[in-house]
Amino acid sequence: MSAGATASTTYLELSQEGGGAHKFYEVTVNGQVVTVRYGRIGADGQTQTTTFPTVEKARAAAAKKVGEKVRKGYAPAVPGQRAPRAVTRRQVVSAPSTARAVAPVLWRFRTGSAAFGIHVDDEHCWVGNQAGDVYTLDHDGGVLARFNLPDGVKCLVADDFWIYAGCDDGRVYDLSSKLPFAAYDIAADVDIFWLDIHEGILNVSDRDGRLTVIDHEDEHQWSRRSQGEHAWMIRADDRAVYHGHQRGVTAYAPDGGGELWHTPTRGAVLFGWQEEDTVYAGTAHRVVQRLAKATGRIEATYTCDSAVYSCASSPSGRFVFAGDAASSVYCFDRNGTRLWKLGTGGGSALSMQYHDERLYLVTTDGSLVCVDASEAAVAAAQQGTVPVARDVKLAAALPTYAPATEVAAVTTVAHAPTGTVVVECAQERGRLRVHVVSDGYDPSWNVQFPRAIREPGARYVVDALHPAAGGFYRVRGEIRRLL
């Protein structure tokens, strides 16, 4: 179809039965400019624009792109005729707790929608819900900011300073700066269940039991299909990627994906946690199992009274925590002895994290709950004495941020402020890459940079760059366009 006298658009779709690919690819030529839009059918998708020296070269490039897709099975289609494929929404049940005492909840923040994502660091608490909202709070429960993402948040993960949200639209958003950006665009046929990021390398587990690995330039590295489906656990470090699914936990080499070991667990894995030398798998068969990272050997089993929805540990695994399907939370010593069981007072914990004698839970009613996990507080709770839980309210003038989806959304500046770093976007072998212009950096290294705002020849100012182990730079702070 045409979009004007000099513009033409080709729209293609690839849709496979049985849960396979369900994506579109659209190429528009407008004079010397070629715009490519792609993603899941029914979604807005991701857009890339390239300017060519002549109209003829632009048309030739567009024809080449279309030909490549047709050879892969794409076919002409009409936008909107084929319905979007539904993403998996985790169906969970939460029964009343059988514990005789309730946990000492310090404060509770109700997000308004079912929530799975949680991250807690030294400064902030983060919670993401199925409505696409991510909230940042301080440790006393004060709500600091809100991010509005385009789709439901499956999980929140951290990689050093950087915070990422994996969403049902197939993208992973970087929430580390003022404006969130789509840092990774996962293959359109991948139904995200969980993800982890290590040194800029994204590891995704999905409904079909696959593990997909994507590098800092949002390019596919390798994938493996584990023995079981519904892979809710993914954890990564320098040594391996640990993948938990219906038939246990499988460890893969981070470089190439060779299988290192596989360990069957007592029931399907529903959640995973890691420490330096061990990984923890919470299962549907009422247990958390601790596995040695080096061998996969099961070192300890922590028994609960219902299916385990989430688990965590204190540093070095001194204490192990679990949340079950019956709205209870548990604490065990390292060897598996149960120390206490308490009711959450607000649904089952779908995700959890321990930090500085506090246990932070995200529950089935969409609340972020802060529990005092100190020995004194728990002992008092077991005797029936608990603090009055404070319900956190949203501030009237809460800062709210939405993703930047195009260059126009980025603030422009005439000069680079002192102490900032200048980077430049250039076309290299058909791809847009970003390199450092400022002195003191390796100009051969790529800069991990939002694809939605890349433009050939454009220069940008960033607050800081940090080197990653894979030989590239990561942006920290605000991104501005340099005029």
N, C-alpha and C positions, 0 to 999 in steps of 0.2 A: 504494500500500500504506500501511498505517497503522503508527504507532510508539507507540500509546497512545491513551487516550481523547480527549485534546485535541491530539494531534500527528498530522500527515499529511505524507507525502513523495511528491513527484512526481519520477520519474527518467526522463531523456531521453538519447538518444544520436544522434549524427550521424556516420555512417561512409560514406566515399565510396571507390569503387574507384580503382585506379591511383595510390595514394599520396596521395590527398586527405585531407580532414579525417577524424579518427578520435578523437572526443572525447565527453565526457558532460557533462550539466548536471543538477544535483539541487537541488530546492527543498524545504525542510522548514519547516512552520509549526507552532510550538508556543506557543499562546497569542498573546502580543503579539510574539513573537520569530520572525524569518524568518532561516533559515540557508541560504546558497547554497554549494554545493560544485561545482567544475568542474575539468576538466583532461583529460589523455589517458586514454583507456579503459584500465583495468587499473592506473592509478596512484591514489594517495590523493587527488591534486588539491589545490586551494587552497580555503580556506573563508573566507567572509565572513558575519558575523552583524549584523543590524540589529534594534533594538527600536522598535516603533511605539506610539503613544499608546493604541490600542485594538486588540482582536482583529479587528474588522472591517477596519481599515486594514491590518493585517498580512496578512490573507487577500487583500485587494484587490491589495496590492503583489505578493504571490506569484503571483496569477493573471496579473497583467500580465507578470511576468518569464517565466512559462511560455508565455504567448501569443506573446511576442516570439521565443522560441526555436523554437516550432512553425512560425511563419511563415518562419523561416530554414532549415527543413528537418529540424529535430530531430523525433524520434518517440519515443513511450513504449517502454521496453525493460526487461529484467530484468538487474540488475547481475550480472556474472560470466559471462553466456552468450556474449558476444562477446569473443574473445581480444584481448589487447593487440597492437598492431602493433609489430613489432621495429624498434628504432632501428639506424642504421647504425654498425657497428663498423669502424673503418678497417682494412682488410686490407693488411698490408705484408709484404714479404719482405726479408730481410737476408742478403746473401752475405758471405763472408769478404773482408776488405780485400786489395786488391792492392798496397797501399803497402809499401815495403821497411822502413819504420821505424814505431814506435808512438808516439803522442802522449804527452807528459809529464803523465800523470794524477797529480794530487795526492791526491785522495780520491774515493771512490765510495760512494754510498748506494743500496742495493737496496730498492725500495719493495714488491716482492713481486707486482706486476701491471704489465701493459703501461701505459706512461705517455706522455702528450702534453703535459700542462700544465707550463709553467715561467715563473717570473718572478724576476728578480734586481734588487734595489735596493741602496742604500748600506748597509743594515743586515742584510737577510735574503735567503735563497734560498727559493723556494717550488716544490714539485713536486706535481702531482696525477696520480693514476693511474685506471685503468679500474675499480678496485674501489671508487671513491668516496673514497679517502683523499687528503688534502692534508697534506703535512708542511712545517713551517717549520724552516729550518736557519740557522746563522750561516755566515760565509764560510770558517770552518775546518772545516765539516762537522758541527758539533755540532747534534743534533736538539733543537729547542726545544719544539715542540708538534705536535699531530696533530688534524685536523678529520675527522670521519666524516660524509660527505655521502650522501644517499639513493641516488645512482646514479653511474655512471662520469663522470669529469671529462674533458671534451673539451679545455678550454683554460683558462689563467689569464691574466688581463689586469689592468693597473693603470690607474687614472685619478687622477693625483696621489697622495694618500695611500691611497686606497681600493683594495683588492684584491678581484677578483671571480673566481668559478669558474663556468664554463658546464658544465652537466651534462646527461646523457642523459635526465633526467626532464623536460626542457623548462624548467627554471628556472635562474636565475643567482643565485648566493649571494654575499652580501657577507661577506668574511672579515676585515674590518678591526677588529672589536671582539671582546670575549671570546667571545660567542656568535654563530655565523654565522646570518644571516637570508636568507630568499628575497627578494631585492631586486626581481627581475623575474620575471614568469611569462609566458614566450613562448607564442604561440598553439600549441594542442595539435597542430596539423598541421605544425609546423615541426620538421624533423629537423636540429638544430644540427650544423654542421660546424666553424664558428669564430665568434668574436665579438670586438668591440672596443668600448670605452666611451670617450667623449670628452665632458667637461663634463656627465656624468650622462645623456647620450643613448646608448642601447644600439643597436648595429648588429650584425645577425645574418646570417651567410651559411649556406646550407643545401644539402642534397643535390640539390634541384631547380634550383639556380642562382639562387635568389631572394635578395634583400637585403631584410630587414625592419628598420624603424627604430622604436624604442619610446622614449618620453620618460621623465622622471624619476618620473612618476606611474604608470608601468607601462601607459601607454595607447599604442595603435598610432598612429603618425604617417603613415607611407607605406611602400610596398613596391614593388620593381621586380624583374622577371625578366630576368636578363642573357642573353646569347646562348648561353652554355654551361652545362651542369649541373655538379654536384660542385664547389661553390664553397668551396675550402679557405682562401681568402685574404680577409681583411677588415681594412682599416686606415682610420683616420679622423683628421681634424684640422679646423681651423676652415674650411678651404677646400673640402674634398670628402670623400667616402667612396670608397675605392679597393677595388674588388671583383674578385678574381681567380678564374677558373673555367676550364672546359675549353677555351675559345676565346680566352683572353687576359685582359686587365685592362680594366675599365670604371670610369670616374670619374663620380660623381653629385654634384650640388649637395646640400649637407646640408639645405637648406631646400626641401623639395618633391620632391627626387629627379630633377630634370632631368639628362639625360645631358650631361656636359661633353666627354668624349672616350672612344674605345675604341681599344685597341691590341692586335692579335693578337700572341701570344708564340710562341716556338719550343717548342711542346708545351703540354700542359695544365698549369695552375698548381697546384702542390701545397703551396705555402707562401708567405707574404709577410712583408715587413719594411719599416719606413719610417724615414727620417730627415727633417730639416726640409724639404728641397726635392725629395727623391727617394723612390721606392718600389722595392723589390726583389722580383722574382717568381722563385721557384725552380720549375723545370718538370720534367716527366717526360722531356723530351728532353735531359737532361744539362747544362742551363745555368741560371745565374742571370742575369736581365736587369734592368738599372737603368733606370727610366723617370723622366722629368721630371714632377713633379706638375702643373706648369702646363699642359703640352701633351700629355703622354703619349708624347713622343718617346723612343725607346730610345737611351740615352746610352752604354751599355757592356754587353758580354756577358762572362760569366765561365764558362769551359767546364770541366766536370768529366768523369769517366769513366763515370758511371752516373747514373740518375735522381736528381734533387735532392729530398730529403725536407724539408730545412730550410735556412735561411740567416739571416744576421745581419750587422751591420757595427759597426765601432768608431765613436765619435762623428765626425760630418761625413763618414763614408764613407771614411776614410783606408785602412782595411783591410776587406775583405769576406770573410766566412766562409761555407762551405757544408758540409752533411752529405749523403752520397749513400747509395744503396741497398746499397752494398758495404762498409759499415762504415768508410768513410774520411771524414776531415774535411780541408777545404782552406782555404788563405788566399791571397787575391789582393790586389794593390795596386788603387788606385782605378780605374786604366785597364783592368784585366782581366788583367794579367800574373800567372800563377800563381807564388806565392812558395814554397809548400810543400804537400805532401800527406802525411798521416799516418794510420795506422790508429787507430781509437778504442780498440781493445782490449776492446770489450764491446758489439758490435752497432751498428746504424745510428742516427744522431741524428735523432729525429722532431721535436724542437724544440731551439732553441738560443738563447743570449743571451750577449753579450760584456759584461764589466764589469771595468774596472781591470786590464787585461792578463791577464785570465782568461776562458776560454771555458767556459760551462756548457752541458752537453748532457743531454737526456733521450733514452735509447736504447731500442731495441726490446725489451730484456730488463727494462725498467722501472726502470732505474738513473738516478740523477742523478749526473753525472760532472763533476768540476772539473778542467779542463786548464790548465796553466801556458802561456799564449800569448805570453809575453815572448820577445824575439828570442834571448836567451841560452839559455833553456830549449829552444826549438825547435831551435836550432843543435846543442845537445848531443844532443837526441833523434835528429836526423838522422845523428849519428855513433854512435848506439847506446847513449847514456847517458841513462837516464830514472830518475826517482825511484821508490821503492817505493810503489805506490798504497796508500793506507790505506783499508780497508773500514770504513765508519761503522756503528756499532751503535746500536740504539734504547736510550734510557735506561730503566731499570727502572720509574721512576715518571714516565713521560712524561704531561704534561697533555693530555687528550683532550676535544674539544668537539664537540657535535652541534647541529644547527639547532634554534632555538626555533620551534615550530609553533603556539603558542597563548599567550594572555596569561598563563596560569598558569605558564609556563616563565620568566617575567621576574621578577627580584628586585624586591621592593617596599620602599619606604622611607617613613618618616613625614614627613620634612622634606627639602627640597632642600639638599644640602651647599653650602657657600660656593664660589662660582666656577662652579657648574653652571648650566644653562639649563632652564627649564620650558617644555614645549610641551603643546598640548591638541588632542585629536581631536574633530571636530565633523562632523555630517551636513550636506552642502551639495549641493543639487540631486541628491539620490539617491546621492551618493558620499561616502565618508569621507575628509576632508582633515585635515591636521595643520598648525597654525599656532603661532607663538611667543607665549608669554605674558610672558616676562621682558622688562624694559626694554632699550632699545638695539638692537632689531631691528625690521624692517619686518613688521608683523602681517598685511599683505596677501599676503606671500609664502608659498607652500606649503613644507612640510618633507618632503624625501624620507624615507619612513619605512616600515618593514616592514609589509606589509598583514596578515600573519598575527596581529599583536598589536594592531591598531587596534580601538578600542572607543569608541563615541560617548560624549562627556562625560568620558572618562578623561584624566588628566594624567600626563605622563611627565617624568623628569629625564634629561638627556643631559649628557655631559661638555663638549661644545663643538659649535657650529654654524659651518659655513663657507659663505659665499655662492658660488653657481655662476653662470657667465656667463648661463645661461638665465633668471635671475630666481627662484631658489629656494635653499633652504638644504639642506645635507647634514650628516648627523650624524657626529660623530667621537667614538669612545670608547664607553663602556658606556651602555646604555639601561635605566632602572629605572622601575617603576610608582610613582607618587606616591599614597599613600593619602589 
